[in-house]
Amino acid sequence: MAIEYLKRGKPEAERSEDDAKVRAIVEGTLKDIELRGDEAVRDLSVKFDNYAPDSFKLTPSEIEALMSQVSDRDMDDIKFAQTQVRRFAQAQRDSMLDIEVETLPGVILGHKNIPVQSVGCYVPGGKFPMVASAHMSVATASVAGVPRIIAATPPFKGAPNPAVIAAMHLGGAHEIYVLGGIQAVGAMAIGTETIDPVHMLVGPGNAFVAEAKRQLFGRVGIDLFAGPTETMVIADDTVDAEMCATDLLGQAEHGYNSPAVLVTNSRKLATQTLEEIDRLLKILPTADTAAKSWEDYGEVILCGTYDEMLAVADDIASEHVQVMTDRDDWFLQRMTCYGALFLGARTNVANGDKVIGTNHTLPTKKAGRYTGGLWVGKFLKTHSYQKILTDEAAAEMGAYCSRLCMLEGFVGHAEQANIRVRRYGGGNVPYGEAAE
């Protein structure tokens, strides 16, 4: 059967129009931060968050006072989640080895994995205090050994959120700023009179934060383009509509532009899921947001075969992909484009978002075609080095290098090789001629 859309979201042209508006706003805002520094940051904080403290950077005593407001149970839960994140990140770090090999007698090649020297971690929190995002960025950077980790989060209901601040501090942040949105990532990347710029920005955010990171890329490194949350459920008739609807709306509540897509080969499941979503939206406390997101960005795609489901899923390349079928491992083996997979009805995207240990900062807007999500390796730079230990190796490598440089017309390059042939190989190569 042909692939059939039982529900479509907002047309691509309208989505592109929205993106263009965001781009223009972000460009102007970043220029303002570059020109006016702290003054611009303060004006933006007042405008968007109605927040203007004496200093956006929290002092140790302020951090301690905020942490004292977190209940013992909440603190234990934060520590449990960070333990899971650190455990998996450490296992990933342990898999990344420095290497050194002798490729020819006397020729040594190697690489070292060196931490990025300063990182700015953005933790969203204007609408929902994203405690878990602090684990994913700050704690993971800490495992990587980043020597300067700064973290920024917007005020929540006019004040720093104690649980978010606790998670940042426990995760290993060296500086904590109560700043949100474009002004936060702009200040961390560009620098101001009071904030030293960082080498890299990481962390999820809304469309404005994602676009700011995109425009700042090059000036600083970024983890990936992590915009509004996306979720996909791949399901067959082994699960029911309540499970599918719950998993779709569970992510649609993130924001008004969070795509949620059901891909199935069961017409019955598709129609029942649509009905179940309508029912749940009448009782979900976050229905105002989830309903708008579902209306504009929700889709239900009916396929005839599992191969069609696979092709559709890889084409969409969703950030979160919940697979609940009679062949979950079949999808694991064959899917190539996604942020993270959640296999089987026993797991769910919220596990990955909050506690299970894998990182929840994941690629969106089809970026899963060329990158995976944030992980400890994103904070490490793999740098190569070379050394030649013997005269014989220097002369042999120099002779090859000289001839290959002359093949391309690079006489100066060739002379770098020729002088080594003369010094270490006893060769008499005239200046500017290739070694024979």
Residue pairs with C-beta under 8 A, 6 or more apart in sequence:
1 302
1 303
1 304
2 304
3 301
3 302
3 303
3 304
3 308
3 312
4 301
4 302
5 299
5 300
5 301
5 302
6 270
6 271
6 274
6 300
6 301
6 302
7 274
7 298
7 299
7 300
8 299
9 259
9 296
9 297
9 298
9 299
10 296
10 297
18 207
18 257
19 207
19 211
22 207
22 208
22 211
23 211
23 215
25 182
25 208
26 182
26 208
26 211
26 212
26 215
27 215
29 44
29 182
29 183
29 186
29 212
30 182
30 186
30 190
30 212
30 215
30 216
32 40
32 44
33 40
33 41
33 44
33 182
33 183
33 186
33 187
33 190
33 192
34 186
34 190
36 43
37 191
37 192
37 193
38 192
38 193
38 194
38 195
40 183
41 56
41 179
41 183
41 186
41 187
41 192
42 52
44 181
44 182
44 183
45 51
45 52
45 56
45 179
45 180
45 183
46 52
48 180
48 181
48 183
49 126
49 154
49 155
49 158
49 180
49 181
50 158
51 154
51 155
51 158
51 178
53 178
55 194
56 177
56 178
56 179
56 194
57 175
57 176
57 177
57 194
57 195
58 66
58 160
58 165
58 176
58 177
58 178
62 160
63 165
63 169
63 176
66 160
66 162
66 165
66 166
67 75
67 162
67 165
67 166
67 169
69 162
70 78
70 162
70 163
70 166
74 163
75 166
78 131
78 135
78 163
78 166
78 167
78 170
79 170
80 355
81 132
81 135
81 354
81 355
82 135
82 139
82 167
82 170
82 171
84 355
84 356
84 357
85 135
85 136
85 139
85 140
85 357
85 359
86 139
86 140
86 142
86 143
87 357
88 357
88 358
89 139
89 140
89 143
89 144
89 359
89 375
89 376
90 143
90 376
92 375
92 376
92 377
93 143
93 144
93 376
93 377
93 380
96 113
96 376
96 377
96 380
97 113
98 110
98 111
98 112
98 113
99 110
99 111
100 108
100 109
100 110
101 108
101 109
101 110
102 108
103 109
104 393
104 396
104 397
105 390
105 392
105 393
106 388
106 389
106 390
106 392
106 393
106 394
107 386
107 388
107 389
107 393
107 397
108 386
108 387
108 388
108 389
109 384
109 385
109 386
110 384
110 385
110 386
111 382
111 383
111 384
111 385
112 382
112 383
112 385
113 380
113 381
113 382
113 383
114 380
114 381
114 382
114 383
115 144
115 145
115 146
115 147
115 379
115 380
115 381
116 141
116 144
116 146
116 199
116 200
116 221
116 379
116 380
116 381
117 146
117 147
117 148
117 199
118 146
118 147
118 148
118 149
118 150
118 196
118 197
118 198
118 199
118 200
119 137
119 141
119 146
119 148
119 149
119 150
119 198
119 199
119 200
119 201
119 202
119 379
120 150
120 151
120 152
120 185
120 188
120 189
120 198
120 200
120 201
120 202
120 220
121 134
121 137
121 138
121 141
121 149
121 150
121 151
121 152
121 168
121 173
121 202
121 203
122 133
122 137
122 151
122 152
122 153
122 184
122 185
122 188
122 201
122 202
122 203
122 204
122 205
122 209
123 130
123 133
123 134
123 137
123 138
123 151
123 152
123 153
123 164
123 167
123 168
123 203
124 130
124 133
124 153
124 154
124 180
124 203
124 204
124 205
124 206
124 209
125 153
125 154
125 155
125 156
125 161
125 164
125 180
126 154
126 155
126 156
126 180
126 181
127 255
127 289
128 254
129 153
129 156
129 161
129 163
129 164
130 153
130 164
130 204
131 161
131 163
131 164
131 167
132 167
132 353
132 354
132 355
132 360
133 203
133 204
133 360
133 361
134 151
134 153
134 164
134 167
134 168
134 171
134 173
135 167
135 171
136 203
136 359
136 360
136 361
136 374
137 151
137 171
137 202
137 203
137 223
137 361
137 374
138 149
138 151
138 167
138 168
138 171
138 172
138 173
139 170
139 171
139 172
140 359
140 374
140 375
140 376
140 379
141 149
141 172
141 202
141 379
142 149
142 171
142 172
143 376
144 376
144 377
144 379
144 380
145 379
146 379
148 174
148 175
148 198
149 172
149 173
149 174
149 175
150 173
150 174
150 175
150 176
150 177
150 188
150 195
150 198
151 168
151 171
151 173
151 175
151 176
151 177
152 176
152 177
152 178
152 179
152 180
152 184
152 185
152 187
152 188
153 160
153 161
153 164
153 165
153 168
153 176
153 177
153 178
153 179
153 180
153 184
154 178
154 179
154 180
154 181
154 184
155 161
155 178
155 180
156 164
160 178
165 176
168 176
169 176
177 184
177 187
177 188
177 195
179 187
181 205
181 206
181 208
181 209
181 212
182 208
182 209
182 212
184 209
185 201
185 205
185 209
185 212
185 213
185 216
186 212
186 216
187 195
188 195
188 197
188 198
188 201
189 197
189 198
189 201
189 216
189 219
189 220
190 197
190 216
190 219
191 197
197 220
198 220
199 220
199 221
200 220
200 221
200 222
200 223
200 379
201 213
201 216
201 220
201 221
201 222
201 223
202 222
202 223
202 361
202 374
202 378
202 379
203 209
203 223
203 226
203 361
203 374
204 210
204 226
204 227
204 229
204 360
204 361
205 213
205 226
205 227
206 227
206 228
206 255
207 227
207 228
207 257
210 225
210 226
210 227
210 228
210 364
211 227
213 222
213 225
213 226
214 222
214 225
216 222
223 361
223 374
223 378
224 361
224 362
224 363
224 367
224 371
224 373
224 374
224 378
225 363
225 364
225 365
225 367
226 319
226 361
226 362
226 363
226 364
226 374
227 364
227 365
228 254
228 255
228 257
228 258
228 259
228 364
229 251
229 254
229 255
229 258
229 319
229 320
229 364
230 251
230 258
230 259
230 260
230 261
230 318
230 319
230 320
230 339
230 364
230 365
231 247
231 248
231 250
231 251
231 252
231 258
231 259
231 260
231 261
231 318
231 319
231 320
231 321
231 322
231 349
232 260
232 261
232 262
232 263
232 313
232 316
232 318
232 320
232 321
232 322
232 338
233 244
233 247
233 248
233 260
233 261
233 262
233 263
233 264
233 322
233 324
234 263
234 264
234 309
234 313
234 321
234 322
234 323
234 324
234 325
234 331
235 243
235 244
235 262
235 263
235 264
235 266
235 269
235 322
235 323
235 324
235 325
236 264
236 265
236 266
236 269
236 306
236 324
236 325
236 326
237 266
237 268
237 269
238 324
238 325
238 326
238 345
239 269
239 324
239 345
240 269
240 272
241 269
241 272
241 273
241 275
241 276
242 276
243 324
243 345
244 262
244 264
244 269
244 273
244 276
244 324
245 273
245 276
245 277
245 279
245 280
246 280
247 322
247 348
247 349
248 260
248 261
248 262
248 273
248 277
248 294
248 298
249 260
249 277
249 280
249 281
249 284
249 290
249 294
250 348
250 349
250 350
251 258
251 260
251 320
251 349
252 258
252 260
252 289
252 290
252 293
252 294
252 297
252 298
253 284
253 286
253 289
253 290
253 293
254 289
254 293
255 289
255 293
256 289
256 292
256 293
256 296
257 293
257 296
257 297
258 293
258 297
259 293
259 297
259 298
259 299
259 318
260 293
260 294
260 297
260 298
260 299
261 298
261 299
261 300
261 301
261 316
261 318
262 270
262 273
262 299
262 300
262 301
263 301
263 303
263 309
263 312
263 313
264 270
264 273
264 300
264 301
264 302
264 303
264 309
265 302
265 303
265 304
265 305
265 306
265 308
265 309
267 302
270 300
270 302
273 300
274 300
277 294
277 298
281 287
281 290
281 291
281 294
284 290
301 312
303 309
303 312
306 325
306 327
306 330
310 331
310 334
310 335
313 321
313 331
313 335
313 337
313 338
314 335
314 336
314 337
314 338
315 337
316 366
317 337
317 338
317 363
317 366
317 367
317 368
317 369
318 338
318 339
318 368
319 338
319 339
319 340
319 362
319 363
319 364
319 368
320 339
320 340
320 342
320 349
320 352
320 362
321 335
321 338
321 339
321 340
321 341
321 342
322 342
322 347
322 348
322 349
323 331
323 332
323 341
323 342
323 343
323 344
324 344
324 345
325 331
328 343
328 344
329 343
331 341
331 343
332 341
332 343
335 341
337 366
337 368
337 369
338 368
339 362
339 363
339 364
339 368
339 372
339 373
340 352
340 358
340 360
340 362
340 373
342 348
342 349
342 351
342 352
347 356
352 358
352 360
353 360
354 360
359 373
359 374
359 375
360 373
361 373
361 374
362 368
362 372
362 373
362 374
363 371
363 372
363 373
388 394
388 397
391 424
391 425
392 424
392 425
394 420
394 421
394 423
394 424
394 425
395 420
395 421
395 424
395 425
395 426
395 427
396 425
397 417
397 420
398 417
398 418
398 420
398 421
398 424
398 425
398 435
399 417
399 421
399 425
399 427
399 435
399 436
401 413
401 414
401 416
401 417
402 414
402 417
402 418
402 421
402 429
402 434
402 435
403 414
403 434
403 435
403 436
405 411
405 413
405 414
405 416
405 417
405 434
406 414
406 433
406 434
411 432
414 432
414 433
414 434
414 435
415 431
415 432
417 435
418 427
418 429
418 431
418 433
418 434
418 435
421 427
421 429
421 435
422 428
422 429
427 435
429 435
429 436
